[in-house]
């Protein structure tokens, strides 16, 4: 009866693991199809709702309305409006003279595929395209002020032909009522835009305006769906990071708060678009979702107005980060411009104090060795050496338990029906042989944060993206492209997704199986059979993981096997648990 209970419990646990994995790690194909369905259902709204300041320095967040336009190709949308090119070492794209939006950006040094001739990563796209995504800056007025301001339909003028790192772009717009608006865009070698908004007041009265910025994104973005990584609206307010999922924003509605400093935007796994207000001026920021068109928007509006005296001019300067989440670039911006916690745009996780040092160590090894896959192997060895005292204690304890395994089996056979007597004899055996079953647990628990931090680094940073290893592994961030059920390319057919088992996951499963042979086996034969299937289960589980992570896991298992074998040999215990000493 006890064995039947164990079998039932094991089956329930396995089902729970499988369904839990499907919940937290949904198939990319399923995620992509869901995103496509959402985009087809949406009407691709193209309007943006500028935040407006209220009384007493409090920003009022109005309900947004937007006009729906039929979707066209990205190229057709770009051709509809006059544009000024953006050409820098890191960015290509254009700024629309209609609305003065930054709505066309591609990343020069990042490609959609491993092939260096594949298209550049598209970050921003204009209104009317299948996936509008853009940034916009402007001015708002108080509730009791009526001033004609530039909007998304205003046509700006310029004498420039392109925006480069050496040549800022100056745009001008006249409201015809005595206010002349000048907007100057500057961009550096990486991904930071500096936007200066100047207003010349030729009227007879002073005017107070409030600078704002917004990022608008239409349709449900494609995400990896991994719970350990946040993708969606994100910001830092009063030194505190806030992350909001797209689904939660749709269900819960607008979130707003006032802070001094910080930033707000939207993040993907590797890319970020973030508005950076004046770090010394309080502003009200919000995460917003407009149901019509399924449009997401993050924005801010300054709570301190800029007063332009009659016959004079005033200005305000804000910034926009739009590009790849490169660690050193983000750190440099944070230090140079005093941007509060910009480094948190990368999801370092709970073990931040471990994750970031591990990142820098891996980056250093990669620079020295010249191959990220070898750097992962080297870093795993270094971590193993640092944890050697803890691991040694753990493996010594497991070896003692393995040595006692034959005695434990005899006791189980002798007192199998008398659980109390069996437990007493077990404890007596542990005491006589000075073995502690729990002694190996604490060292392993202390190692978990370190290995999880390394896993996090490999998963969330750009280090592994499109990095080759050797042989058939041309991209460490992608799953092993080979497949056992195709006989590694000899059979021309496409098996179901769950049967996509490459060579690396198979090696990982074998290493896990061998490692189990070195560990003490469960005394319960049913539990032993369940554990026997765990390598097969993890082989299928890790088949969809990036190759770099599977390499790390396999190599770590191999090092553990070597360490256990060495300790067992010194203690005179064979793999089967028999003593090798006379």
Protein Blocks (a to p, Z undefined) as FASTA:
>chain_A
ZZmmmmmmmmmmmmmmmmmmmmmmccfklmmmmmmmmmmmpgoiabdcdddddeehiacd
ddddddddddddfklmmmmpccdddddfkbgcdddfehpaafbdcdfkbcfblblkbccd
dfbdcehiabdcdddddddddfkbccddddfkbccddfbfbdcfklccdddddehnopac
dddddddfklbccdddddddfbfbdcddddddddddedjdddehiakbccdddddeehia
cdddfklmmmnopaddddeehjdddddfkbccdddddfkbccdddddddfehpaacdddd
dfbdcdddehiacddddddddddddfklmmmmmmmnopghklmmpcgbjmlmlmmmmmmm
mmmmmmmnopaklmmmmmmmmmmmmmmmmmmmmmmmmmmmmmmmmmmmmmmmmmmmmmml
mmmmmmmmmmmnopafklmmmmmmmmmmmmmmmmmmmmmmmklgopacehjllbfkbccf
bdfklonopagcdddfklmccfklmmmmmmmmmmmmmpccdfblklmmmmmmmmmmmmmm
mmmpcfklmmmmmmmmmmmmmmmmmmmmmnopafkopafbZZ
